[in-house]
Amino acid sequence: LALALLASACSSDAPSAVEPTSPSPTSATDAPTQDTTPTPEPTASSSTPAADDATDTPAVALTDDELIGMRVNELGRVLVAEWHEIQDTTADYKTALPVFREQLQDLYDRGYRPISVDEFVSGTFPIPAGTSPVLLTFDDSYKEHLFFGDDGAPHPDSVVGILEAMEATDPTWRARAVFAFYWPVPFRESDDDLIAAKFTYLIEHGFDLSNHSEYHEDLSSLSNDEAAADIARSQARLEALVPGAPVTTITLPFGQYPEDRQVVMGGEVDGTNYQHDLAFMVGWMPTRSPHHVEFDPTSVMRVPAHGPWRGEDPTWDDWLDWLDEPDRRFVSDGDPDVVTYPADFAEVAGDIDAEVRTYERPDAG
């Protein structure tokens, strides 16, 4: 049943009639199946460049042949990765610390580079040409996401510490991630001063915070007014600890909306205003590029990196292998001010508020 539902969902997600059929996946290949055999590296059929092929050369200086060689396509899907607890075992919603480190290294080796929420919203990704953006998201405010060592810096075994160490090794891997918080004990801490210190550290070091409701309520069980009040209370509690703390996304508990989904995107309750550019779902598949005509900021899909997830669904490794296939993933031109894609993808480009560059491909027929 799970596989049948997966096939049905992927068929509905398949390119519409206006999307070029040659470079785009069909309904039969728009998601990996349970039979997919995970491999640690891209298969020989992959045309996605390795990290070593990336370049800092801006798009304006790249030739069409170089764009073809790197398969630059900023209309491809974006990987939004989802973790919860980082612990000593791997299970539902848990990832063992050594596995987490391996996953990050694998992302790096496959040519992914972290981005921020603002960069995702604007589609301006300051990453090298030939690499792909990844938005790293962490739910439920676990202590392991950020705890400090004796020196007052993030502990090297915390998520933040690991990301910052990778950035120190290679500055193209910037320490960027989204942390979804809820109450009463963000980061599993009870001391308000320590909670505030953690929030402040994240904000000051380029990380993003995401509203996850006050008590992780299933918003579909609430009225629109109740859901708005729940979201606003979470925002108010944060602002009481860290005045002016920026929160521009919501991570939907259980992936559920109230009846009016616009309620989660913005509102004002009892003097507290909240405004969200993106709403993150729970699980599923890589999401559309923000430049794609079908991109929906109220429904940003994510790929669970913990496992197993719902048993029979495609795994984290399945999705990474799927994205390695030609034309599936967003591949950057290295220039945040220019949106570049193959000319045969032009019909699926949305309204792009930036300079656009297209190029012809000999294999696009």
N, C-alpha and C positions, 0 to 999 in steps of 0.2 A: 504493500500500500504506500509506504513512504517513497519508494522509487517511482511509483506511478504518479504520485503527487508532484514529485520533483520533475519528472519529464513534462508533466502538464504545465507546471509553473515556468519551466525553461522555454517551452514552446511559446507561451504567451509573452515571454521576454525577448523572443527572437526578433531580429530586425524587421521593421515594417516594410511595406512595399516600396517606400521611398528610399530605403537604405540600400546601397550597392550590395548586390548579392555575392559578388566574387570575393571581395576581401573580408566579408563579414561571416560569422558563424551562422549556421542554419539551426533550426529547432533541434535537429538531431545531435548537434555538437555544441550547443550553447551552455552546456554544463557537463562536468565529468560524471561518469556513472560509477556505480560501486565497483565495476570491474577494472577501473583505472588503477594501474600499479604505480604507486608513488616511487619516484626516483629522486636521489639527492641533488641532481643537477638537471638543467634543461636537456631535453632529448636532442638527438642529432637533427631532427626536423625543425627545431626552433630557430627562428631568424632574429630573435631578440638579442641584441648585443650584450656581451658580458660586461662587467663593470670596467675591465681593463680597456674596453673599446670606447668608453665615454670620453668626452672632450669638453673643455671649458670654452671652446670656440663659440661665439654667439651665432644665432641663426642667420643673421645677415651675411656672415662670412662663409657659411656652409654652401657647398654646391649641391645641385639636385642629386648628383651621384652619391654624395656623402649622406644626404637625407635618406636616399633609397637604401644605402648600405646599413644605416642605423635603424631603418624602418621607423623613422620619426612619425608619430601620429598622436596629436594632442586631442583627438576625439575618441581615443581608446578608453577602456574601462580603468578606473582607479581602485587600487586596493585600499580598503579601509579595514584594518585588522582589529580584532576584538579579543581582549584578554580579561579575565577576572582575577582570581586569586593566584599568586605565584608562591608556591609552597614546595614541600618536599615530595609530593606525589603528583601524578597526572591522572585526572578523572574528570567527571562532569564539572565544568566551570573551574577547574584547577589545572595549573601547569607547573610541573616540576622546574625548579630553578635551572638545572643543567639543560633541560629541554628548551626553556625560554632563551637561554644564551645561544643555543644552537639555531633556534628559529631566527633570531636577529642576525646571526652571522650568515645564515642562508639567504635572508633578504638582501643583505649587503652584497653577497657574492652574485646574486641574480641581477644586481643593478638597481635595487630600490634605494631611495633616499627619503628620509622623513620630511614632512611638511607641516605647517601650522594650519589652524582652522581658517584664519584670514587668507592665507595663500590658497587654500582649497576653494573658498567662496569666490575669490577673484579669479582663480585659474592662473595666477601668476606664480609659477613654481621656480624658485631660484636654485635649481639643481642642474648638474652638468648635462650637456647634450648626450643623448643615448641612454640616459638613466630614466627611471620611472618613479613617480611620487608614491609614497605610502603614508597614510594617516594612521598613526598608532593610537588606539583607544583602550582605556583601562576602566572597568566598571567597579562600582561598589566600595570605593574608598578603603581598600585593604592596607594594613600597615606596611606590607612589603612594597607597596608602590613608592613610598618615601619614608625612610627613617634615617636618622642622623647617627654618624659615628662619634667617637670620643672627641674628634677634632672639630665637630660642629658641621662638617660637610656631609652631603648625602652618603650613606653607607655604600661601599662598593657592591654589595649584594642587593641593594634596593633597585627598583626599576630605574629611577632617576640616576642613580650612581652608575649603573651599567650603561645607560644611554650617553651620559656625559663622558665616560671613559672611552666609548667608541668614537665620540666626536673628537676627543683629544688625539686619538690615533689617526683619524682621517676627518678633517674639517668638513668634507662634503657630506658626511653623515652627521647632520646637525641634531642635537638633542631636542627633539620636538615630540610632543604627545598630548593626548587629551585625557583628563582625569575626571570621571563622573562621580560626584559626591552626593551623599544623602546623610540624613541625621538619625539619631542624635550624636553619633560618634564617628565623624569622618576620620579616616585612616585608623579606625578602631582605637582612637584616643579619647580620653575624657577631660583632659586639661585644655581649656579654651585658649590659653596662651600658646601651647604647643600646636594646637590645630591652626591657629592664626599664623604661626610661624611657618608651618608647612604650606598653607595657601599662599602666603606672601612669597616664599621661596619660588614656588612654581610660577607665579605671575612674573616675578622679576627676572626669571631665567628663561623666558620664552615658551613656557608650557601653557596649555589651555585648560580651563575649568569648564565642566558641563553640568548643568542642572539635572539631577536624577530623581526629582520630586523630594518631598520632605521625608517620607518614611518608606520609599520604594513602593508606593501604592500602584496597583493596577488601575491605570487611569480610565480604562473602559468600564470599570465598575462605579465610576463617579459621574455625577452630572457635569455639564460644562462648567458651571459656576464653581462646583466643588473642585474640579481639576485645576481651574485657574487659581483658586485660593491655595491649593496644595503647592503648586509651582511657585507662586509668589511668596509663600512662607519660607520655602527653601532658599529663595533668593534673599529674602530679608534677613534670615539667620546668617547667611554668608556676609552680607553687608554690615551686620552688627559687629562682626569680628574683623573684617577687612573692608573698610569703607571704600567704595568705588571699584571693588573687584570686578573685572570684566568677565561676563558670561554671555557668550553669543551662540551657544548650542544647548539643546536638551537631548539627553539620552533616555529614551522612553523605557520605563520599567516594563519588562516582559514584552517590549515592542508594541505596546497597546496605546491607542489614542482614545480620548473621549469621543462622543458622537461628532462634535465639530473639531476636526483636526487643527483648524487654525488657532484654536485656543492654546495649543502648546507652543505656537510660534510667537505669540506676543499678547500682552495684556497689562492691566493695572488693577490691583486689589489692595484696598486699605492703604493707599499711598505708595505701594511698592510696584514699580514698573519692571517688567521683564520683556526682552526682545531677543528672539533667537533667529539666526540665519539658517541653521540646519537642525533637523531632527534625525537622530541616529536610531535605526531599527536594531533589533537583536538578530544577528545571524543572517544567513542566506548567501549572497554572492557578491563579487566585485560590483561596485556601483558605476553609474554613468559618469563620464567626464563632465565637469561643469560647463563645457562648451557644447555638449551634445544636445540636440533638440529635445530629447526625452529626459534630460536631467530634471529631477524633482527634489528640491531642497527639503521638502517636508517628509521625505522617505529615502534617507541615505542608507543604503544596504551595507552590511559589514560581513566579513568572513571570520568566523570563530577560529581562533588559534589554539584554544584549549580543546581537549578531546577526552573521550569521544563525545560528539554532540548529536543527540537524537539518533545515535546508533548507526543507522543505515545511510545517512546523508553523506555527500562527498566530504572528504577530510580536508584539512588545511593543506596538506601536500598535494592533494588532487587539484585544488584550486590554483596553487602556484604553478603546477605543471600545465594546467589549462591556460593560464595567462601567458605562459612562455610561447604558446603557439602564435604564429604571425598575425598581426593586426588586432589582437585582442586587447592588449594593454596599452595604456597611455605611455608613450615614449617621448621624452622632452626634446625640444630643439635647443635647449640651453639658454634661451632668451626669454625672460619673464614678460617682456613687453610685446612679444610676437606670438601668435597662435598659428602653428604650422601643422598641416595634415595633407595626406594625398588628395589630389584633385578628385579622385573617384569617390571620396567620402563627403564631397561638398554638400550633398543634399541632406545630410543629417546634422549639419552644423546649425547651432542655435544662433540667437542674436549675440554676437561677440563684440564687446566694447573694447577692441584692441586691434592693432595691426594684424592682418591675416596674410599668411603666405601658404600657397599650395604648390604642389609639384606633381609632375606626371611620372607614372611608373610603367615600365615596359610590361610588367606582369599583371596589369590591372584589368585585362580583358575578360 
